[in-house]
Amino acid sequence: MFNVILVTLVLSCSLLNAGVWPAGGALYQPLQVGSAVEITWDRALSADHVDIQMWDGDKRMFHPIASGVSVGRTAYTWVIPQSITPGKLYRFVVRDAANPHRAEFSTGFHEILSAGSVATTVDPEYPETELLIVSPLPADDRARIAWKDYDALSIDVIDIQGTVRQTLVPPPSTRACVLLTHALNSGQYSIMLRRADGRIITKTLMVSH
């Protein structure tokens, strides 16, 4: 859904040569309530555990995302909740859990759209609806996931708590796969596809048994 790129560090208190992904800014795909975001960071904090937050530049408040995450993971998947107010001034923060004054911020600002909005920054070659297609909606016992003209490294199925429930690894050069949903409860999930070029694309999956 948006490009994952290296960013420079902006610190709250102590200056570190570090980075948090994804970066925001007008050149990148806006985020959307209900979609999954993979937040990653490097090891420059040298902390055992980190707290992950969202900075709201409009209200000047921090929203907690996760606490006590092992720094060795260097990645955390978060589904943007309905409680987040749509806006244009959001940034990700990774903070040393033992020393909150040491933190890394993603550069630029993210725009977060409401669940019913349509992102306007799309792939220049294809309409957004063609980047990743999930059908049928809702799905019963299976769903078909299809994509076009790029290789998919992996596909995660993420519930509304941000937990990865299933992972598919499609063979190279394939353009579709079938997801069996027997192990999933009825409800809303996010499909997060990692492209070989580093881009992440997300799509909503509805399951109804």
C-alpha positions in Angstrom: 0.0 0.0 0.0 3.0 2.3 0.4 6.7 2.3 -0.2 9.1 1.2 2.6 12.2 3.3 2.4 15.2 4.3 4.5 14.7 7.5 6.5 16.9 9.8 8.6 16.4 10.1 12.3 14.6 12.9 14.1 15.1 12.6 17.9 13.1 13.7 20.9 16.1 14.0 23.3 19.3 12.1 22.2 20.7 12.0 18.7 21.2 8.6 17.2 22.1 7.5 13.7 19.0 5.4 13.2 15.9 4.9 11.1 12.2 4.0 11.4 10.1 2.8 8.5 7.8 3.6 6.8 8.4 7.3 6.1 5.6 9.7 5.5 5.2 12.6 3.1 3.2 13.6 0.0 5.1 11.2 -2.3 3.9 8.1 -0.4 0.6 6.3 -0.2 -1.6 7.5 2.6 -2.5 5.0 5.4 -6.0 4.0 6.1 -8.0 3.1 9.2 -8.5 -0.7 9.3 -5.4 -1.4 7.2 -2.2 -3.2 8.4 1.1 -1.3 8.7 4.5 -3.0 9.2 6.6 -0.7 11.4 10.3 -1.6 11.3 13.4 -0.1 12.9 17.1 -0.7 13.1 19.2 -1.6 16.1 20.7 1.8 16.9 18.8 2.2 20.1 20.7 -0.6 21.7 17.8 -1.4 23.9 16.4 -4.7 25.1 12.8 -3.7 24.6 11.1 -0.8 22.9 7.7 0.9 23.1 6.0 1.8 19.8 3.8 4.9 19.5 2.1 7.1 17.0 2.7 10.8 17.3 -0.3 13.0 16.5 1.2 16.3 15.4 -2.2 18.0 15.3 -3.2 17.2 18.9 0.4 16.9 20.0 -0.3 13.6 21.7 1.2 10.1 21.6 -1.0 7.1 20.9 0.4 3.8 22.3 0.8 1.0 19.7 2.8 -1.7 21.6 4.8 -1.9 24.8 7.8 -4.0 25.7 8.5 -5.3 22.2 11.8 -7.2 22.0 14.2 -5.0 20.0 15.6 -8.1 18.3 12.4 -8.4 16.3 13.0 -5.0 14.6 9.4 -5.2 13.2 5.8 -4.9 14.4 2.6 -5.3 12.5 -0.2 -2.9 13.5 -3.7 -2.6 12.2 -4.8 1.1 12.4 -7.8 1.1 14.8 -11.1 2.9 14.3 -10.2 5.2 17.2 -7.5 7.0 15.3 -8.9 10.3 13.9 -8.1 10.8 10.2 -5.5 13.5 9.6 -2.2 14.5 8.0 0.2 14.9 10.8 1.1 11.4 12.1 4.5 9.9 12.7 5.8 6.5 14.1 8.0 6.5 17.2 10.2 3.7 18.5 11.3 4.4 22.1 13.7 2.7 24.5 11.4 1.1 27.1 13.9 1.5 29.8 14.9 5.1 28.9 12.0 6.9 27.2 14.2 9.9 26.4 15.9 7.9 23.7 13.7 7.5 20.7 13.6 7.3 16.9 10.9 9.0 14.8 10.0 8.3 11.2 10.6 11.3 8.9 7.9 13.3 7.3 4.2 13.0 8.2 1.6 10.4 7.3 -1.9 11.1 6.2 -4.4 8.7 7.7 -7.7 8.3 5.9 -11.0 7.1 7.2 -12.1 3.6 6.4 -14.5 4.8 3.7 -12.0 7.1 2.0 -10.1 6.3 -1.2 -6.4 7.0 -1.3 -5.4 9.2 -4.2 -1.7 8.2 -4.5 -1.7 5.0 -6.5 0.7 3.0 -8.6 1.4 5.0 -11.8 1.0 1.9 -14.0 -2.2 0.4 -12.7 -5.3 1.6 -10.8 -5.3 0.8 -7.1 -8.0 -1.8 -7.5 -5.7 -3.9 -9.8 -2.7 -3.9 -7.5 -4.3 -6.6 -5.2 -7.7 -8.2 -5.6 -9.4 -10.3 -2.9 -12.6 -12.2 -3.8 -15.3 -13.0 -3.0 -16.2 -10.5 -0.3 -17.3 -11.8 2.1 -15.4 -15.1 1.8 -16.9 -18.3 3.2 -14.5 -21.3 3.2 -11.9 -19.8 0.9 -10.7 -16.6 -0.8 -8.8 -15.9 -4.0 -5.9 -13.4 -3.7 -4.7 -12.1 -7.1 -2.0 -9.5 -8.1 -0.6 -8.2 -11.4 2.9 -7.9 -12.9 5.0 -8.3 -9.8 6.3 -11.1 -7.6 4.9 -11.6 -4.1 7.3 -12.7 -1.4 4.7 -13.4 1.2 1.1 -12.7 2.1 0.0 -12.3 5.8 -3.5 -12.5 7.1 -3.8 -10.2 10.1 -6.7 -9.8 12.5 -8.0 -6.6 14.0 -5.6 -7.0 17.1 -2.6 -7.0 14.8 -1.9 -10.7 15.1 -0.7 -12.6 12.0 -3.1 -15.5 11.7 -1.8 -17.1 8.5 1.2 -16.6 6.1 1.3 -17.7 2.5 4.5 -17.9 0.4 3.5 -18.0 -3.3 5.9 -19.6 -5.8 7.9 -17.1 -8.0 6.1 -15.8 -11.1 2.6 -16.8 -9.8 -0.1 -14.2 -9.8 -2.8 -15.7 -7.6 -3.3 -18.1 -4.7 -6.1 -19.5 -2.6 -6.5 -18.8 1.1 -8.5 -21.4 3.1 -10.4 -19.6 5.9 -11.6 -22.5 8.0 -9.3 -21.5 10.9 -10.5 -17.9 10.8 -13.5 -16.7 12.7 -16.1 -14.6 10.9 -15.1 -10.9 10.8 -12.7 -8.4 9.2 -9.0 -9.1 8.5 -6.2 -7.4 6.6 -4.3 -9.0 3.7 -0.7 -7.7 3.7 1.3 -8.6 0.6 5.1 -8.0 0.4 6.3 -7.4 -3.1 9.8 -8.4 -4.2 10.6 -4.7 -4.8 10.0 -4.0 -1.1 6.6 -2.4 -1.5 3.8 -3.5 0.8 0.2 -3.6 -0.4 -2.8 -4.2 1.9 -6.4 -5.1 1.3 -9.4 -5.9 3.5 -10.7 -9.5 3.8 -14.2 -10.1 5.2 -14.9 -13.7 6.4 -18.5 -14.9 6.9 -19.0 -18.6 7.7 
